[in-house]
Each structure stands twice: as C-alpha cells, then as structure tokens.
Amino acid sequence: MSDALLAALDVGGTKIAAALVSPDGAVLARTRRPTPADRDAEAVLAAAAEALTELADSALWPRVAALGIGSAGPVDISRGTVSPVNIPGWRGFPIVERIAAHPAVKGLPVTLAGDGIAIAAAEHRYGAARPYRNALCLVVSTGVGGGLVLNNELHTGTTGNAGHIGHISVAFDGEPCPCGSRGCLERYASGTAIARYALDTGWRPPADDASAVAVAASARTGDPLALAAFDRAARALAAGIAATATLVELDAAVIGGGVAETGDLLLAPLRTHLTTYAALPFAASLHLHRAQLGTDAGLVGAAAVAAALFEP
C-alpha cells in the first residue's frame, strides 16, 4: 500500500464529512455537509453520498484502496449498521451496504467503526495517545462518544460499542436520555447539553445564537451562567472518566471533538474535578490530554481503521 490512499467518512449529528487520507494520517482533500438529522433515512444517506461524490472528483481518488466509516453510535460492526441517537431516521441503518453501493465506492473494502473508536484509532496511531498502552479517547461534540485502547490494541467489543462512555450513567436518578436510560453522561457534557443547561439557568444568548459556541463566547467574557454550564459538563466528564479508569486501569484520557476545542474552558475544570472523582491511587495517576488531531480525528481515525485491513 505504498502510494495508496484511504477514503474516510465521518457521520455525526451536526455534520457529515469525507476526506482522502494518506497512510501517515495527513488529510489531502476534504468536504462536508450539514447532517439533515431531522429528516428521514434516505435524506441523511443522500448527504453522505453527495460528500463522497464530491470527494471522488479529486484526481487522487484512483489511489484509494479502502473506505473507513466513523459514525455516531450505537453501531453494530458485525452487521454493518448504525443507530445514532442524534439521527432518529437511522435505526439499524445498513450503512456499510448502502455506502458500498455508491458508484465511486463499488469494489472497495468498506469498514465501520463508532466515532469514539475512530478517534481512539487516530490518537493512538498518530496523536496524544501514542505513548500509552491503555487510553480512553473521547469525542465531546453534539453527543459524547468514546473508544478504548487496551494493551496497545483497539478494544471494540463484539458490536463495536466498547468505550461508548456517553451512555454510562453519571446520575442514577438523573434526567431521561433518548437512549432509554437515565442520567447518561451525554445529557450533561455534550455541546447540546451545555447550551440547554445555560438557557435553563437564565443565560441569554447574543443575537439569538443558543449554541455551545455562543455559551463558550460568553464564558470567555466571565459570564457566570456560561461558566457554570461548562463546569457542570466538566464535572460529569470527570465522573465518567474516573469510573472508566477505575474499571480498566487507564494510563491516559484524551479529549477531542468540537466542545474540546474550547480548550481550558472545559479542560481546566475537568482537571480540577478529576482530583475528586479519580481518588484511588491507580486512577489518580491518569494523564489528561487534549486530542492532537482536533476536529480531523474522526476522519483520520476512520481511515486508520480501514488501514488495519492491510496490516499483518
């Protein structure tokens, strides 16, 4: 696979991105579309297909050897299906089969991974998790996902959902989650949750922009309600990370995704709260890092999972 490239498709609740990625993790071409998450299954598929069609117009496309898909979860890698919590139209959707039928993709191997597994693959292969044998890599964005590296190997589980930290409960009597459980981490720490909590506590968005980005802008000016929303998210993340570290004895946690792009608005209170929740000595030694690949981690990770097809 000396001069071969990998195609990557990253499906999230807010955007669908596609890219061509080199074996060393460089993104050589990219495109993106908004995710029509409020529409039916075919409309969401059409957005993904449009992104791939645009990408296939690149002169580099003939060098593509495989396509990797990273998707918000849950996923089922054994069946090639996805059921993203934030894309109601996709429930048990056969994404591998449907993407493999795209005219530009026909004949290429297609692999599927949850977005958390994808970011774990990217950060362990190219980024902040490289020095560690055992790491939890998180995506904190429209939702919260995660992936585990244990003993230097991706730990996917049978269906590909191992490490899906966004749907562990951090509040056993907490608010209901669309997944059917209660108190899920995603309900407290996602960008959507940050914005919702800020609004519920009286924060007023500038220019009618009630997004997490707007909450972050207010927090940077010292707005106490915006700061409290980020602190609450960080506390929930600390509880989830500490529980995982206690269960499987992690060396590091790596935080990526759009909300992590706020930097110390999230990471500073997270470090503080980890000192409370990660109390046992083997958990307290956990190293916390911001993802090095930024918002490209999902794409690079999907490509990294596809690259594994060619490795001994």
Solvent accessible surface area in square Angstrom, and as a share of the most:
residue,aa,sasa,rsa
1,M,90,0.40
2,S,113,0.73
3,D,93,0.48
4,A,14,0.11
5,L,1,0.01
6,L,2,0.01
7,A,0,0.00
8,A,0,0.00
9,L,0,0.00
10,D,15,0.08
11,V,1,0.00
12,G,20,0.20
13,G,15,0.15
14,T,85,0.49
15,K,50,0.21
16,I,0,0.00
17,A,6,0.05
18,A,0,0.00
19,A,0,0.00
20,L,0,0.00
21,V,1,0.00
22,S,14,0.09
23,P,54,0.34
24,D,106,0.55
25,G,12,0.12
26,A,44,0.34
27,V,36,0.20
28,L,82,0.41
29,A,27,0.21
30,R,131,0.48
31,T,13,0.08
32,R,147,0.54
33,R,59,0.21
34,P,109,0.69
35,T,14,0.08
36,P,26,0.16
37,A,22,0.17
38,D,134,0.69
39,R,152,0.55
40,D,91,0.47
41,A,24,0.18
42,E,91,0.41
43,A,14,0.11
44,V,0,0.00
45,L,18,0.09
46,A,47,0.37
47,A,11,0.08
48,A,0,0.00
49,A,30,0.23
50,E,92,0.41
51,A,0,0.00
52,L,0,0.00
53,T,70,0.41
54,E,82,0.37
55,L,5,0.03
56,A,24,0.19
57,D,119,0.62
58,S,31,0.20
59,A,100,0.77
60,L,53,0.26
61,W,29,0.10
62,P,113,0.71
63,R,101,0.37
64,V,13,0.07
65,A,25,0.19
66,A,0,0.00
67,L,0,0.00
68,G,0,0.00
69,I,1,0.01
70,G,0,0.00
71,S,0,0.00
72,A,14,0.11
73,G,10,0.09
74,P,52,0.33
75,V,6,0.04
76,D,25,0.13
77,I,61,0.31
78,S,79,0.51
79,R,189,0.69
80,G,8,0.08
81,T,23,0.13
82,V,1,0.01
83,S,30,0.19
84,P,0,0.00
85,V,19,0.11
86,N,50,0.26
87,I,0,0.00
88,P,87,0.55
89,G,28,0.27
90,W,0,0.00
91,R,127,0.46
92,G,43,0.41
93,F,14,0.06
94,P,47,0.29
95,I,0,0.00
96,V,35,0.20
97,E,118,0.53
98,R,84,0.31
99,I,2,0.01
100,A,34,0.27
101,A,56,0.43
102,H,19,0.09
103,P,113,0.71
104,A,30,0.23
105,V,0,0.00
106,K,137,0.58
107,G,84,0.81
108,L,39,0.19
109,P,60,0.38
110,V,26,0.15
111,T,23,0.14
112,L,15,0.08
113,A,3,0.03
114,G,8,0.08
115,D,26,0.13
116,G,2,0.02
117,I,5,0.02
118,A,0,0.00
119,I,3,0.01
120,A,0,0.00
121,A,7,0.06
122,A,0,0.00
123,E,0,0.00
124,H,39,0.17
125,R,85,0.31
126,Y,47,0.18
127,G,4,0.04
128,A,7,0.05
129,A,0,0.00
130,R,156,0.57
131,P,106,0.66
132,Y,34,0.13
133,R,125,0.45
134,N,29,0.15
135,A,0,0.00
136,L,1,0.00
137,C,0,0.00
138,L,0,0.00
139,V,23,0.13
140,V,0,0.00
141,S,38,0.25
142,T,41,0.24
143,G,15,0.14
144,V,3,0.02
145,G,3,0.03
146,G,5,0.05
147,G,0,0.00
148,L,13,0.07
149,V,0,0.00
150,L,40,0.20
151,N,97,0.50
152,N,70,0.36
153,E,125,0.56
154,L,65,0.32
155,H,82,0.37
156,T,42,0.24
157,G,33,0.32
158,T,120,0.70
159,T,53,0.31
160,G,3,0.03
161,N,43,0.22
162,A,23,0.18
163,G,18,0.17
164,H,39,0.18
165,I,5,0.02
166,G,0,0.00
167,H,40,0.18
168,I,63,0.32
169,S,58,0.38
170,V,44,0.25
171,A,29,0.22
172,F,182,0.76
173,D,104,0.54
174,G,11,0.10
175,E,52,0.23
176,P,81,0.51
177,C,9,0.05
178,P,97,0.61
179,C,60,0.36
180,G,71,0.68
181,S,49,0.31
182,R,120,0.44
183,G,0,0.00
184,C,0,0.00
185,L,0,0.00
186,E,19,0.08
187,R,56,0.20
188,Y,28,0.11
189,A,0,0.00
190,S,3,0.02
191,G,7,0.07
192,T,71,0.41
193,A,1,0.01
194,I,1,0.00
195,A,10,0.07
196,R,70,0.26
197,Y,64,0.24
198,A,0,0.00
199,L,64,0.32
200,D,111,0.58
201,T,55,0.32
202,G,33,0.31
203,W,4,0.01
204,R,174,0.63
205,P,33,0.21
206,P,73,0.46
207,A,103,0.80
208,D,139,0.72
209,D,62,0.32
210,A,43,0.33
211,S,44,0.28
212,A,21,0.16
213,V,117,0.67
214,A,6,0.05
215,V,0,0.00
216,A,2,0.02
217,A,49,0.38
218,S,16,0.11
219,A,3,0.03
220,R,146,0.53
221,T,116,0.68
222,G,44,0.42
223,D,41,0.21
224,P,101,0.64
225,L,65,0.32
226,A,0,0.00
227,L,75,0.37
228,A,45,0.35
229,A,1,0.01
230,F,2,0.01
231,D,54,0.28
232,R,46,0.17
233,A,0,0.00
234,A,0,0.00
235,R,113,0.41
236,A,11,0.08
237,L,0,0.00
238,A,0,0.00
239,A,20,0.16
240,G,0,0.00
241,I,0,0.00
242,A,4,0.03
243,A,55,0.43
244,T,21,0.12
245,A,0,0.00
246,T,63,0.36
247,L,150,0.75
248,V,48,0.28
249,E,102,0.46
250,L,5,0.03
251,D,50,0.26
252,A,0,0.00
253,A,0,0.00
254,V,0,0.00
255,I,0,0.00
256,G,2,0.02
257,G,10,0.10
258,G,38,0.36
259,V,8,0.05
260,A,1,0.01
261,E,75,0.34
262,T,23,0.13
263,G,9,0.09
264,D,93,0.48
265,L,32,0.16
266,L,0,0.00
267,L,5,0.03
268,A,47,0.36
269,P,26,0.16
270,L,0,0.00
271,R,108,0.39
272,T,87,0.51
273,H,32,0.14
274,L,17,0.09
275,T,107,0.62
276,T,97,0.57
277,Y,86,0.33
278,A,6,0.04
279,A,77,0.59
280,L,91,0.45
281,P,111,0.70
282,F,79,0.33
283,A,1,0.01
284,A,62,0.48
285,S,71,0.46
286,L,23,0.12
287,H,95,0.42
288,L,24,0.12
289,H,61,0.27
290,R,100,0.36
291,A,9,0.07
292,Q,129,0.57
293,L,43,0.21
294,G,19,0.18
295,T,80,0.46
296,D,33,0.17
297,A,2,0.02
298,G,13,0.12
299,L,7,0.03
300,V,2,0.01
301,G,0,0.00
302,A,1,0.00
303,A,2,0.02
304,A,6,0.05
305,V,27,0.15
306,A,0,0.00
307,A,2,0.02
308,A,56,0.43
309,L,90,0.45
310,F,89,0.37
311,E,78,0.35
312,P,182,1.14
